[in-house]
Amino acid sequence: MQPSDPIKVFIGFDSREDVAVNVLTDSIQARSSKPVQIGQVRLTQLESVYDRSTHPLQSTEFSFSRFLVPWMCSYQGWAIFMDADILCQGDITELWELRDERYAVQVVQHNHNCASGLKFQGMPQSPYQRKNWSSVMLFNCARCKALSPHYVNTASGLELHQFGWTKTEEIGALPPQWNVLVGVQEVPDDARLLHYTLGGPWFEDCRSMPKSDLWEKARQELNHPLEI
């Protein structure tokens, strides 16, 4: 049997959410039935290509740099991007197997209507069309060459997050359980990715968020002390 390429996953890194990145990484690996290669979209590793100024409405360090994932893959193959504030509850292989060559990118197409205000850590909450679509993306990298470093550095935030860089018919829909917005919608029993979009329990002001117990259990499972 010929070995298959590992599933490629990129997690957005924010220095305030270091623990969330590590819990998410472990939750993906622990449940995957196939090898997974996990990288991070970390600004300190992209300084040679990413020089965009921080926007007053961006709530994470990777708000815009996430769109460099196809470039990071040399515009070859497929890759999954996901926000750091997520907990995996299913086999990521199932998501990987939904790749469809008809599309440039596949997302859960939420109808998330929110009011302007604040969310975790006093970060801005901004309403816009296609909100949260970009928080989990299955990229067909060869079809995303419009996302050059120059474009990602200069395009407006709305142009990036509303997928103005591709045609509407090239945006495929993923099943909703692959990006469940905790605290925004009811959490179904078959949720695969729990997205703590309003803030997760690693923040002091978000400890009472629904499904915090699942995240805390996953954090505890990171450590398996040796029996002496």
C-alpha positions in Angstrom: 0.0 0.0 0.0 1.3 3.4 -1.0 1.5 6.0 1.8 -0.8 8.9 1.5 0.0 12.5 2.2 -0.9 13.7 5.7 -3.9 15.9 6.3 -2.7 19.5 6.4 -4.1 21.7 9.1 -3.2 25.3 9.9 -4.3 26.9 13.2 -4.4 30.6 13.6 -2.0 31.6 16.4 -2.7 34.5 18.8 -0.3 35.1 21.7 -3.2 35.4 24.1 -4.5 32.0 23.1 -1.4 29.8 23.3 -3.1 27.3 25.5 -6.1 27.1 23.2 -3.8 26.3 20.2 -2.3 23.5 22.1 -5.6 22.0 23.3 -7.0 22.2 19.8 -3.9 20.6 18.3 -4.2 17.6 20.8 -7.9 17.3 20.2 -7.4 17.0 16.5 -4.5 14.4 16.8 -6.2 12.4 19.4 -9.3 11.7 17.3 -7.9 11.5 13.8 -7.8 8.1 12.1 -5.1 9.3 9.7 -1.8 11.2 10.0 -2.2 14.9 10.5 0.4 17.6 9.9 -0.5 20.7 11.9 1.1 24.1 11.4 0.4 27.5 12.8 -0.3 30.8 11.1 2.1 32.8 13.4 3.1 36.3 12.6 6.6 35.9 13.8 7.1 33.3 11.1 5.6 35.5 8.3 7.5 38.7 8.8 9.2 38.5 5.4 5.9 38.5 3.5 3.2 39.9 5.9 3.5 43.6 6.6 -0.2 44.6 7.1 -0.9 47.1 9.9 -3.1 46.1 12.7 -6.7 47.2 12.0 -8.7 48.6 15.0 -11.6 46.1 14.3 -9.5 43.0 14.1 -9.8 40.8 17.2 -7.0 38.3 16.6 -3.4 38.4 15.3 -4.4 36.1 12.5 -7.5 37.9 11.3 -6.0 38.5 7.9 -2.9 36.4 7.8 -5.1 33.3 7.7 -5.5 33.9 4.0 -1.9 33.2 3.4 -2.4 29.4 3.9 -2.6 28.6 0.1 0.6 30.5 -0.4 2.2 28.7 2.6 1.3 25.5 0.7 2.9 26.8 -2.6 -0.6 26.7 -4.1 -0.6 23.0 -4.2 -2.9 20.4 -2.7 -5.5 21.0 0.0 -5.3 22.5 3.5 -7.6 23.2 6.4 -7.5 26.5 8.3 -9.2 26.9 11.6 -9.3 29.6 14.3 -7.5 28.9 17.6 -10.7 29.1 19.7 -12.0 25.7 18.6 -12.2 22.2 20.1 -12.3 19.1 17.9 -14.8 16.5 18.8 -14.6 14.3 15.8 -12.3 12.7 13.3 -10.7 15.4 11.1 -10.4 12.8 8.4 -14.2 13.1 7.8 -13.8 16.8 7.0 -10.8 16.0 4.8 -12.8 13.5 2.8 -15.3 16.3 1.9 -12.8 17.9 -0.5 -14.5 18.7 -3.8 -12.6 19.8 -6.8 -15.5 21.9 -8.0 -14.7 24.5 -5.4 -11.8 26.9 -4.5 -12.8 26.8 -0.8 -15.4 25.1 1.3 -16.9 26.5 4.5 -19.9 26.3 6.8 -22.1 28.9 5.5 -23.5 30.5 8.7 -26.2 33.1 8.8 -24.7 34.8 11.8 -26.4 38.1 12.4 -24.8 39.9 15.3 -24.9 43.5 16.7 -21.8 45.7 16.9 -20.3 45.5 20.4 -17.6 43.6 22.3 -16.7 40.0 22.8 -13.8 38.2 24.6 -11.3 40.5 26.4 -13.1 43.6 25.2 -12.4 42.8 21.5 -14.7 44.3 18.9 -17.6 42.3 17.6 -18.3 43.4 14.0 -21.4 42.4 11.9 -20.9 41.7 8.2 -22.2 39.3 5.5 -20.7 35.8 5.6 -19.5 36.3 9.1 -17.6 33.3 10.6 -17.4 31.6 7.2 -13.6 32.2 7.2 -13.1 30.7 10.7 -12.9 27.1 9.3 -11.8 26.9 5.6 -11.0 23.9 3.5 -8.7 25.4 0.8 -8.2 23.9 -2.7 -4.9 25.7 -2.8 -4.3 25.6 -6.6 -7.6 27.5 -7.0 -6.6 30.2 -4.5 -3.8 31.9 -6.3 -5.5 35.3 -6.0 -4.5 35.1 -2.3 -0.9 36.4 -3.0 1.0 38.0 -0.2 0.5 41.4 -1.9 -3.2 40.9 -2.1 -3.5 39.7 1.5 -1.5 42.7 2.6 -3.6 45.3 0.7 -7.1 44.0 0.3 -9.8 45.3 2.6 -10.8 43.1 5.6 -14.3 42.7 4.1 -13.0 41.7 0.7 -11.0 39.0 2.4 -13.6 37.7 4.8 -16.5 38.0 2.4 -14.6 36.0 -0.2 -14.4 38.7 -2.7 -11.2 37.0 -4.0 -13.3 34.2 -5.6 -16.6 33.6 -7.3 -19.7 32.8 -5.2 -20.2 29.5 -7.2 -16.6 28.5 -6.2 -17.5 28.5 -2.5 -18.7 25.1 -1.4 -20.8 24.4 1.7 -19.7 22.2 4.5 -22.0 20.4 6.9 -22.8 22.7 9.9 -21.4 20.4 12.5 -17.9 21.3 11.2 -18.2 24.9 12.7 -20.7 25.1 15.5 -20.7 28.6 17.1 -20.9 28.0 20.9 -22.9 30.6 22.6 -24.6 31.7 19.4 -26.4 28.6 18.3 -27.7 25.3 19.9 -24.9 22.8 20.0 -26.0 19.5 18.3 -25.1 16.1 19.6 -23.0 15.4 16.4 -20.9 18.6 16.6 -17.5 18.0 15.2 -15.8 21.4 15.8 -16.9 23.5 18.7 -16.1 27.1 18.0 -15.9 29.4 21.0 -16.3 32.5 18.9 -17.5 34.7 21.7 -14.5 33.7 23.9 -13.4 30.4 25.4 -12.8 29.3 29.0 -9.1 30.0 28.8 -10.1 33.7 29.3 -11.2 34.7 32.8 -14.2 36.6 31.5 -15.5 33.6 29.5 -15.4 30.8 32.1 -19.2 30.4 32.0 -19.4 29.9 28.2 -21.5 26.9 27.2 -19.5 23.6 26.8 -16.6 25.0 28.8 -16.5 21.7 30.6 -15.6 19.9 27.4 -12.7 22.3 26.8 -11.4 22.0 30.4 -11.6 18.2 30.2 -9.5 18.3 26.9 -7.0 20.6 28.6 -6.6 18.2 31.5 -6.1 15.3 29.1 -2.9 17.0 27.8 -1.1 15.9 31.0 -0.7 12.3 31.9 1.6 12.3 34.9 4.0 9.3 35.3 3.1 6.9 38.0 6.0 6.6 40.4 
